[in-house]
Amino acid sequence: MTPDNSDYFVAAYVAAAVVYGGYIVSLVVRARRARGRQQRQRSAGELSRTPRSEA
Amino acid sequence: MTAPPPPAAHRDRFDWLLTVAVLAVAGTMVRAIAFTPIEANQGAAQKIFYIHAPSAFVGLYIAFGLVAVAGALYLWLRDERLDRIAASSAEVGVVFTTVVLITGPIWGKPIWGTWWTWDARLTLTLFLWFVYLGYLILRGAIDDASVRARYSAVLGVLGALLVPFIHLSVYLFRTLHPMPIVLKPSSPSLPPEMLTTFFLALASFTLLFVALLRARYRLATVLDALVDEEAAEPSSMGTLRAEPLR
């Protein structure tokens, strides 16, 4: 007779979705932060190169 | 009057490859859940196979294999892009192996009657996970980029030497873990519907790996650029300090 163990199967699929989904979210968040920091850094660099009379 | 083109940071925000990969994995899982027969002896728990085995194949063979190849090539060519590939592949590989180590015990409990056993296959896989977790921690602990790349390349190559032992462990030792049913010299021992679902899962998880690797590599490139820009203009950066690539 086929055993009824669908709880384990659901738990495994949910756990995998949480791990993969969590990693994708972490990648998106880190990339967004890094790009934001890069833009701020470039703005700061351009500001420091601007002559005082133009600033 | 036309609007100026958006900066690169906004243009590449939508990752089409990652979206396609996630949809492919989701589609395959729908097929596994709803359109693939339930195995008579193991019941629904056998469907964990369609996550567990492809994650193991991609994590252990492709991801950690790539870490080793890119690491070895880095030691030869000293190209920082190879270091970036190795670091990105190691991080994604750890994620895939984490899924293997979570889904395996959930599958084992109803079938073996225990969550975990210290047999060769399981213990070596856990050890491999710790090796590559150590690889990521090592990268976080070294500030000098060339020293970091060199040390982690050596660890990446040495860690991957475990992978053949893990594959052969079910032949070499008496283990609870079953022998391969697809990756073996003789033909696969699965009914055609299950085999098709397995190959679809293998393809979609491989695509997910490629998409995650690409996204992580792009992030590494941005972080490297931040470090370079900070080094070029240290006086103008003020409190904006970039984290080095780990």
Interface residues (C-beta under 8 A of the other chain):
Chain A: T2 P3 D4 N5 S6 Y8 F9 A11 A12 Y13 A15 A16 V19 Y20 Y23 I24 L27 R30 A31 R32 A34 R35 G36 R37 Q38 Q39 R40 Q41 R42 A44 G45 L47 S48 R49
Chain B: P7 A9 R13 L18 V22 V25 M29 I33 I38 E39 A40 N41 Q42 G43 A44 A45 Q46 K47 I48 I51 H52 S55 V92 V95 T98 V99 I102 T103 I106 W107 K109 P110 L208 L212 A215 R216 R218 L219 V222 L223 A225 L226 E229 E230 E233 S235 S236 M237 G238 L240 A242
